Amino acid sequence: MGRIAQTPVPQRFPLPPLPGWARLNAPVQTMDEAALRAGAALAMLDVHVRAEVTFAGVWRRRLALKAAAASAKIARRGEDEARLRDAFYLRHGNDDPGPAGRMLLAWRALDRATALEDDAVVHVADILNLKMDDGLRTAITTAQQLAPDRGAPFAAAETARLVLMRRPDAEILALWLADAVLAIRLKWPLPLPLVAGALLHPSLRSGGRRPYPGDSNWMHSCTLAYGRAATHACDLFAELERNAQKLVAVTARLRAKGAAAVIERLHNDDAVLPSARIGAMSDRGLRRLFDRLVALGAVRELTGRSTFRLYGL
């Protein structure tokens, strides 16, 4: 069998690292300082969002997984990233992945340019088992009409506050909508799951409590959360870029027919089952390919199990 076609090498950008002062390694007391640091991190993230790279899909999926794990904790559930990944990838077909798994479905559904359109929001509310009533519709409409000159993280924070004011049971949807509003204000082609994954960071706790959209200091806490989330997203991008470079470096050594489609899937999703139907490749062929990629250090086995394994960058 012939060698597979070369996968385009991920584009590298001469981006300077995020300044140390913007990484929120020390307490931030004032709103001005919080806005400055969040602005620096979001400006750096803006460049990453607009970069045309082969691994953009897995980057977004990993951020969705982080947001879903945080959402599970917010909902006082016990699922972590590993259990959520299992719930999603090991289900049969389109079976219900369970309450926590639906949170992952919801965050993955943020990956669309029209996230604030009615059908998208209704779809996510349905995934989260939320009734779309007049109060929730009014909150969403109000969020869409916030002053256009308001800063992106402030508009996002206000969106979450407005939704929670109307529907105290809709915190996950409120955070989802906040990320959608942020992306629209920044004119990003697609939203990123950001704020939920940062809200549980210990540095944001006050009086033993995590930030909540109904708090008097919510605007300050949410701004800091966006700064921390943007920093994490940039760091994850850099990590995945290195991993993607390793994968591309070994493609010329792969002889399995259909390997190109598998590599494309690895660049576009969080994980891949060795029993996945990818092109004409058999289960046995796919397992052998993954064994080869792991041996070459180009792919990781994500579960640590001997059965029901999952592979990814």
Beta strands, then each sheet from edge to edge (+ up, - down):
strand 1: 300-301
strand 2: 311-312
sheet 1: 1+ 2-
end
